[in-house]
Amino acid sequence: MTLPTLPDIQSAHKRIKPFIHHTPVLTSRQLNKMFGCELFFKCENFQKVGAFKFRGATNAVLSLTDEEKKRGVVTHSSGNHAAALALAAGMNGVKAQIVMPEAAPEVKKKAVAGYGAEITFCKPTLQAREETTRMIMEKTGATLVHPYNNFNVICGQGTAALELLGENADLEIVVAPIGGGGLMSGTSTTVRGLNKNITVIGAEPLNANDAWKSFTTGVLTPSVNPVTVADGLLTSLSELTFTIIRKNVDEIFTAKEDSIIECMLLVWERMKIIIEPSSATVLAIIKENPGYFRGKKTGLILSGGNVDFRKLPF
């Protein structure tokens, strides 16, 4: 198993730089006062397709051989990665086939279709997603670009933290959300490579706490049908992301549903920016563990802002 290094992530950043947005780092005096620490929000909700996923998808597509590009790419995803791969592939003349669960949010289905990908719907189970993807690969020869269990995807995701620390080198803590672990793997690799004294924290919904269970027991423990408002964090860690997270992450904290919703609303109201519930998880763990973060300069990666406005949780 080859684990990404800081030079891998720096190379990925050079590769994808012409295609991605260098997203802003925003602050809020009100939120700093409210939470008793200095907060620096890396706003990947302003990334193309509205999520950090565009970084990893773009790096994966640009890393394909010419022969692989001809055969196209395929993935299974409930939303943000699907949209990211569809756009990244389209921008580079590569056909994208996306397997999506029937229950995926309508706003994300429309986004993926709008970016020109061919969508195949399946039952909302991991087995159905993987079987459908395998059928497409056998039929077309398309290359699988997994949402997180992919070296090049992880390297691309780590570029958000590279930009964050490039602007704020004196951070004491960096927090990122954990679903499948691609963002956390890339983030933690970047932070460890740049400054070993920075504490790396993972944020996860209590209702989908497979990473916390795996991290605390040392045994990879997938979630079984988790239910959380943070729909982008439903997936479980892979062997690759679990290995990286065990190596690089200091702590994983979980957040209750009401904290996630409250912090999502806080960011909307106080910062006037749209984030999705998965993004709010990074602030929710600070709300629930104030003593840990008090007085610390803390960077938070806001993972995305794709929300169905007809189904807001508040």
C-alpha positions as CSV (number, residue, x, y, z in Angstrom):
1,M,0.0,0.0,0.0
2,T,1.6,3.3,-1.2
3,L,0.8,6.2,1.1
4,P,0.9,9.8,-0.2
5,T,3.6,12.2,0.9
6,L,3.9,15.9,1.0
7,P,5.8,16.1,-2.3
8,D,3.0,14.0,-3.9
9,I,0.5,16.6,-2.8
10,Q,2.7,19.5,-3.9
11,S,3.0,17.9,-7.3
12,A,-0.8,17.5,-7.5
13,H,-1.2,21.2,-6.6
14,K,1.0,22.2,-9.6
15,R,-0.9,19.9,-11.9
16,I,-4.4,21.0,-10.9
17,K,-3.7,24.7,-10.3
18,P,-4.8,25.9,-13.7
19,F,-8.2,24.2,-13.3
20,I,-9.3,24.8,-9.7
21,H,-10.3,27.8,-7.7
22,H,-7.8,29.0,-5.0
23,T,-10.6,29.3,-2.4
24,P,-10.5,32.1,0.2
25,V,-9.8,31.7,3.9
26,L,-12.4,33.7,5.8
27,T,-12.7,34.7,9.5
28,S,-15.5,36.0,11.7
29,R,-14.9,38.1,14.8
30,Q,-18.4,37.1,16.1
31,L,-17.7,33.4,15.8
32,N,-14.2,33.8,17.3
33,K,-15.8,35.5,20.3
34,M,-18.6,33.0,20.5
35,F,-16.3,29.9,20.5
36,G,-13.3,31.5,22.4
37,C,-10.7,30.8,19.7
38,E,-9.4,32.1,16.4
39,L,-11.1,30.4,13.5
40,F,-9.8,30.3,9.9
41,F,-12.3,28.8,7.5
42,K,-10.9,27.4,4.2
43,C,-14.0,27.8,2.0
44,E,-14.2,24.9,-0.3
45,N,-17.9,25.7,-0.7
46,F,-16.6,28.2,-3.2
47,Q,-14.7,25.5,-5.2
48,K,-15.9,24.4,-8.6
49,V,-19.0,22.1,-8.2
50,G,-19.3,23.6,-4.7
51,A,-17.0,21.2,-2.9
52,F,-13.4,20.2,-2.3
53,K,-14.0,17.0,-4.4
54,F,-13.1,18.8,-7.6
55,R,-9.5,18.9,-6.5
56,G,-9.1,15.1,-6.2
57,A,-11.2,14.4,-9.3
58,T,-9.1,16.8,-11.4
59,N,-5.9,15.3,-10.2
60,A,-7.1,11.8,-10.9
61,V,-8.2,12.7,-14.5
62,L,-5.0,14.6,-15.3
63,S,-3.0,11.6,-14.0
64,L,-4.6,9.2,-16.6
65,T,-2.6,7.9,-19.5
66,D,-3.8,8.8,-23.1
67,E,-5.2,5.3,-23.5
68,E,-7.1,5.5,-20.2
69,K,-8.6,8.8,-21.2
70,K,-10.0,7.3,-24.4
71,R,-11.8,4.6,-22.4
72,G,-13.2,7.1,-20.0
73,V,-13.8,7.1,-16.2
74,V,-16.4,5.7,-13.9
75,T,-17.3,6.1,-10.2
76,H,-20.0,5.6,-7.7
77,S,-21.0,8.6,-5.6
78,S,-24.1,10.1,-3.9
79,G,-23.2,13.6,-5.0
80,N,-20.2,15.8,-4.7
81,H,-17.6,13.4,-6.1
82,A,-19.9,12.5,-8.9
83,A,-20.3,16.2,-9.9
84,A,-16.6,16.8,-9.5
85,L,-15.6,13.9,-11.7
86,A,-18.2,14.7,-14.3
87,L,-16.8,18.3,-14.6
88,A,-13.2,17.3,-14.4
89,A,-13.6,14.7,-17.1
90,G,-15.7,17.0,-19.3
91,M,-13.1,19.8,-19.1
92,N,-10.4,17.3,-20.4
93,G,-12.4,15.6,-23.1
94,V,-12.9,12.4,-21.1
95,K,-16.2,10.5,-20.9
96,A,-17.6,10.1,-17.4
97,Q,-20.0,7.4,-16.2
98,I,-21.5,7.9,-12.8
99,V,-23.3,5.3,-10.7
100,M,-25.7,7.1,-8.2
101,P,-28.1,5.7,-5.6
102,E,-31.7,6.3,-6.4
103,A,-32.0,8.1,-3.1
104,A,-29.3,10.7,-3.8
105,P,-30.4,14.4,-3.3
106,E,-32.3,15.7,-6.3
107,V,-30.0,18.8,-6.4
108,K,-27.0,16.6,-6.8
109,K,-28.6,14.4,-9.5
110,K,-29.3,17.5,-11.5
111,A,-25.8,18.8,-11.0
112,V,-24.2,15.6,-12.3
113,A,-26.4,15.5,-15.3
114,G,-25.7,19.2,-16.0
115,Y,-22.0,18.5,-16.2
116,G,-22.6,16.0,-19.0
117,A,-22.0,12.7,-17.3
118,E,-23.9,9.5,-18.1
119,I,-25.8,8.4,-15.0
120,T,-26.8,4.9,-14.0
121,F,-29.0,4.7,-11.0
122,C,-28.9,1.8,-8.5
123,K,-30.2,0.7,-5.1
124,P,-28.9,2.7,-2.2
125,T,-26.5,0.1,-0.9
126,L,-22.7,-0.2,-1.2
127,Q,-23.0,-3.6,-2.8
128,A,-25.4,-2.3,-5.5
129,R,-23.1,0.7,-6.2
130,E,-20.0,-1.5,-6.5
131,E,-21.7,-4.2,-8.6
132,T,-23.1,-1.7,-11.0
133,T,-19.7,0.1,-11.3
134,R,-18.0,-3.2,-12.0
135,M,-20.4,-4.0,-14.8
136,I,-19.7,-0.7,-16.5
137,M,-16.0,-1.2,-16.1
138,E,-16.2,-4.7,-17.7
139,K,-18.4,-3.4,-20.5
140,T,-16.4,-0.2,-21.4
141,G,-12.9,-0.6,-19.9
142,A,-13.4,2.7,-18.0
143,T,-11.0,3.5,-15.2
144,L,-12.4,3.6,-11.7
145,V,-11.9,6.9,-9.9
146,H,-13.0,6.0,-6.4
147,P,-14.3,8.8,-4.3
148,Y,-11.6,8.4,-1.6
149,N,-9.9,5.0,-1.9
150,N,-7.6,6.4,-4.6
151,F,-4.0,7.7,-4.3
152,N,-4.4,10.5,-6.8
153,V,-7.7,11.6,-5.4
154,I,-6.2,11.8,-1.9
155,C,-3.3,13.9,-3.2
156,G,-5.7,16.3,-4.8
157,Q,-7.8,16.7,-1.7
158,G,-4.6,17.5,0.3
159,T,-4.1,20.7,-1.7
160,A,-6.8,22.5,0.2
161,A,-4.7,22.3,3.4
162,L,-1.6,23.2,1.4
163,E,-3.3,26.5,0.5
164,L,-4.6,27.0,4.0
165,L,-1.2,26.7,5.6
166,G,0.4,28.6,2.8
167,E,-1.6,31.6,4.0
168,N,-1.7,30.8,7.8
169,A,1.5,29.0,8.7
170,D,1.0,29.6,12.4
171,L,-2.1,27.6,12.9
172,E,-2.1,25.4,16.0
173,I,-5.0,23.0,15.0
174,V,-6.4,22.0,11.7
175,V,-9.9,20.3,11.5
176,A,-11.4,18.5,8.6
177,P,-14.6,16.4,8.3
178,I,-14.4,12.6,7.8
179,G,-16.6,10.5,5.6
180,G,-14.7,8.1,3.5
181,G,-11.5,9.8,4.7
182,G,-10.1,11.2,1.4
183,L,-10.1,14.8,2.6
184,M,-8.8,13.9,6.0
185,S,-6.1,11.7,4.6
186,G,-4.9,14.4,2.2
187,T,-5.2,17.1,4.9
188,S,-3.3,15.2,7.6
189,T,-0.5,14.2,5.2
190,T,-0.1,17.9,4.2
191,V,-0.1,19.1,7.8
192,R,2.3,16.5,9.0
193,G,4.6,17.2,6.2
194,L,4.7,20.9,6.7
195,N,4.6,21.2,10.5
196,K,4.5,18.2,12.9
197,N,3.6,20.6,15.8
198,I,0.1,21.3,14.4
199,T,-2.6,19.1,15.9
200,V,-4.8,17.3,13.3
201,I,-8.4,16.7,14.3
202,G,-11.1,14.8,12.5
203,A,-14.8,15.8,12.7
204,E,-17.6,13.2,12.3
205,P,-21.3,13.0,13.0
206,L,-22.1,10.9,16.1
207,N,-24.7,9.1,14.0
208,A,-22.1,8.0,11.5
209,N,-19.1,7.5,13.7
210,D,-17.3,4.6,12.0
211,A,-14.0,6.6,11.8
212,W,-14.2,7.3,15.6
213,K,-14.9,3.7,16.4
214,S,-12.1,2.5,14.0
215,F,-9.6,5.1,15.3
216,T,-10.3,4.3,19.0
217,T,-10.3,0.5,18.7
218,G,-7.6,0.2,16.0
219,V,-9.9,-2.1,14.0
220,L,-11.5,-0.9,10.8
221,T,-15.2,-0.8,11.6
222,P,-17.6,0.2,8.8
223,S,-20.9,2.0,9.5
224,V,-24.2,0.0,8.8
225,N,-26.9,2.2,7.3
226,P,-26.0,5.4,9.2
227,V,-28.6,8.2,9.3
228,T,-27.3,11.8,9.6
229,V,-28.2,15.2,8.2
230,A,-24.6,15.3,7.1
231,D,-25.3,13.2,4.0
232,G,-21.7,13.8,2.6
233,L,-20.3,11.9,5.6
234,L,-22.2,8.7,5.3
235,T,-19.5,6.6,3.8
236,S,-17.0,4.5,5.8
237,L,-13.2,4.6,5.8
238,S,-11.3,2.3,3.4
239,E,-8.2,0.4,4.3
240,L,-6.1,3.1,2.7
241,T,-7.7,6.1,4.4
242,F,-7.8,4.3,7.7
243,T,-4.1,3.6,7.5
244,I,-3.3,7.2,6.7
245,I,-5.6,8.6,9.4
246,R,-4.2,6.2,12.1
247,K,-0.7,7.4,11.1
248,N,-1.3,11.2,11.0
249,V,-4.4,12.2,13.0
250,D,-4.3,13.1,16.7
251,E,-8.0,12.9,17.6
252,I,-11.4,12.3,16.1
253,F,-14.4,14.1,17.7
254,T,-18.0,13.4,17.0
255,A,-20.9,15.9,16.9
256,K,-24.6,15.5,17.6
257,E,-27.2,16.2,14.9
258,D,-28.6,19.3,16.7
259,S,-25.0,20.8,17.0
260,I,-24.4,20.3,13.3
261,I,-27.6,22.0,12.3
262,E,-27.1,24.8,14.8
263,C,-23.5,25.5,13.5
264,M,-24.7,25.3,9.9
265,L,-27.2,28.0,10.6
266,L,-24.6,30.0,12.5
267,V,-22.3,30.1,9.5
268,W,-25.2,31.1,7.2
269,E,-26.3,33.9,9.5
270,R,-23.0,35.3,10.8
271,M,-20.7,34.7,7.8
272,K,-23.4,35.0,5.1
273,I,-22.0,32.0,3.2
274,I,-23.8,28.8,2.3
275,I,-22.4,25.5,3.6
276,E,-23.8,22.0,3.7
277,P,-24.3,20.0,7.0
278,S,-21.1,18.0,6.4
279,S,-19.1,21.3,6.5
280,A,-20.8,22.4,9.7
281,T,-19.5,19.3,11.5
282,V,-16.0,20.9,11.9
283,L,-17.5,23.8,13.8
284,A,-19.9,21.5,15.7
285,I,-17.1,19.6,17.3
286,I,-15.6,22.9,18.6
287,K,-19.0,23.8,20.1
288,E,-19.1,20.4,21.9
289,N,-15.5,20.5,23.0
290,P,-14.8,24.1,23.9
291,G,-12.0,23.5,26.3
292,Y,-9.9,21.7,23.8
293,F,-9.9,24.6,21.3
294,R,-10.0,27.6,23.7
295,G,-7.5,30.3,22.7
296,K,-6.1,28.2,19.8
297,K,-5.6,29.4,16.2
298,T,-7.7,26.8,14.4
299,G,-8.1,26.1,10.7
300,L,-11.3,24.5,9.5
301,I,-11.9,23.1,6.1
302,L,-15.5,23.8,5.0
303,S,-15.9,20.9,2.6
304,G,-18.8,22.1,0.5
305,G,-22.0,24.1,0.0
306,N,-24.3,21.9,-2.0
307,V,-27.7,22.2,-0.3
308,D,-31.2,21.4,-1.4
309,F,-32.9,24.6,-0.5
310,R,-36.3,22.9,-0.5
311,K,-35.2,20.6,2.3
312,L,-33.2,22.7,4.8
313,P,-32.7,21.1,8.2
314,F,-33.6,24.4,10.0
